[in-house]
Amino acid sequence: MKLPIYQAFRAALLHFLDDPENELEPLHTEYFPDGILLIKDGYVEKIGSAHELINSLPADCELIHYPEQLIIPGLIDTHIHYPQTDMIAAYGEQLLQWLETYTFPTERQFADQEHAREVAEFFLDELLRNGTTTALVFGTVHPESVEAFFAAAEARNLRMIAGKVLMDRNCPAYLQDTPETAYTESKALIEKWHGRGRLSYAVTPRFAPTSSREQLAKAGELLADYPDVYLHTHVAENRDEVAWVAELFPESRSYLDVYQQYGLLRPRAVLAHCIHLDAADHECMASTGSAAAFCPSSNLFIGSGLFDLHATKASGVRVGLGTDVGGGNYFSLLRGINDAYKVTQLLSKKLSAFQALYLATLGGAKALYLDDKIGNFAVGKEADFIVLNFKGTPLIERRLQHCQSLHDKLFAILMLGDDRSVTASYVMGQAAL
């Protein structure tokens, strides 16, 4: 009989039991200045103060100590494109021109599974180096891109969600599929990979302009045939895009309504950007259980607009944070939080450090309907977590000497942090970085 493997991680610990709301004295927050996270066979067994737990650890428990560091749940990226890794930080275009100039030529290369494998390995290394342990990921139209990504993620025991892009019009011929191949290729990938280990599949129409009505209907069939898979797409990112959708789908009330008419809005539907939506759209997303991926980096970098986080959440819509690489110009969700704060400031709102970190942890888990598995340190959760260094850079170390409250300390780390702040990333209790 195999004996359980216990590990105890000692450091400052911070996580959320629910939305802390936008307060400096937050609700639903647990913080232990000197805490222990006890892991049993890769799952959370117990969390508490070191003073209370240190003398009751199992006799064969390995104790790993990170003094002057902070352990938080692994970060969750709710929208990112792994094939766009090599075109990150591309110059000078807004969305529609950016796709034609940079995205489509780059994605053409992913018909080659060896190229896809090499990019996937680098991409996952980069996620983990930046503290991201779960992501919702676009592939390309090529099934090979998804095969390569899932194989790389499975080898690392990562909780990842990905899918093959569906795109049968308004794109280069070398990237087009058909309604029929979109269905059959996605079906084969779902049956091979969905629910295998920690992997899940997302039906992935790129966005409404690149899918015909017939293809959107096939996407709806896939969701009906496999009701526990995800739907991952874009909506209302750019005003020219919104106007184009209105021309292509004059029968629809709004851009979002296109997806609703084809049965694509539901729990586990995640729509990136959601910038140019109205109150009726927000109500539709909330009532269907769909989630928004807030991508401040790419929204600013491509010049798309400002996402109103407060109005979206007030409507009851689930919201997670995304980097949207390669439209976003970094992998770091700490930097994403930095930009999210600035976007809310431009909208004359506030975003506390607690609310911001919640978006990147438990909030992201809720957006992905994975909060029963990841997102905090509740007993029984999968032990994905990261270690943040209070001395990650000389500037952070100096700034923290002048912080009085937990909020001020956390805010400084989030505003000044990046990959240099991440000491380690753990996946199911095992070091992955």
Secondary structure, 3 states (H helix, E strand, C coil): CCCCCEEEEEEEEEEECCCCCCCCCCCCEEEEEEEEEEEECCEEEEEEEHHHHHHHCCCCCEEEEEEEEEEEECEEEEEEEHHHHHHCCCCCCCHHHHHHHHHHHHHHHHHCHHHHHHHHHHHHHHHHHCCEEEEEEECCCCHHHHHHHHHHHHHCCCEEEEECEECCCCCCHHHCCCHHHHHHHHHHHHHHHCCCCCEEEEEEECCHHHCCHHHHHHHHHHHHHCCCCEEEEEECCCHHHHHHHHHHCCCCCCHHHHHHHCCCCCCCEEEEECCCCCHHHHHHHHHHCCEEEECHHHHHHCCCCCCCHHHHHHCCCEEEECCCCCCCCCCCHHHHHHHHHHHHHHCCCCCCHHHHHHHHCHHHHHHCCCCCCCCCCCCCCECCEEEEECCCCHHHHHHHCCCCCHHHHHHHHHHHCCHHHEEEEEECCEECC
